[in-house]
Amino acid sequence: MQEDRKTEAATDIDLLINGAVSGNADNFGRLYDLYVDRVYRHIYYRVGNIKDAEDLTQQVFLKAWNAIGRYRKTASPFVAWLMRISHNLVIDFYRSKKDKTYLDFEVASSDSNANPERAVEIEFDQQQLRKAILRLPSDQQQVILMSFIEGFSYSEIAATLGKSEGSIRVIQYRALKKIRNILEEEKGLD
């Protein structure tokens, strides 16, 4: 039953994509509505502030609209195409700033009813994790963000980054191992 709904949703998305490729702005608008939050979240976690993330998200969809006529369905999902555009824009953004610092952002506690001590503890843990992720190479940072923050599947990450699923699994394994080592090292310094 759930598999039927997934197939139905994929068919609906394919129809929207085909309509957008043919120049239908309403179909592209519906695709925008489906993917804007995911693209924004991806960019926000890379650039770290709302204004830049909003600007870059807008640029992603402008570029996508301008290039939609050249879009060709491949084994990669449509969202992977959007993520590749956003990835390239983020790289350009940092090149223009000559700044390679990713993940310099604040994450609010999802539990607004938490007691103050717990909120401070959560914030401290997030800061430690953020610092550990910052010490990873760029490709490992991106795989960790896409996998754990954005909830992408291995196939979506692979399509977005132009790598095989096996490579993504290896990158993720190495990144998690390195994060664990960094956190243990930091804990030993306290």
Secondary structure, 3 states (H helix, E strand, C coil): CHHHHHHHHHHHHHHHHHHHHCCCHHHHHHHHHHHHHHHHHHHHHHHCCHHHHHHHHHHHHHHHHHHHHHCCCCCCCHHHHHHHHHHHHHHHHHHHHCCCCCCCCCCCCCCCCCCHHHHHHHHHHHHHHHHHHHCCCHHHHHHHHHHHHCCCCHHHHHHHHCCCHHHHHHHHHHHHHHHHHHHHHHHHHC
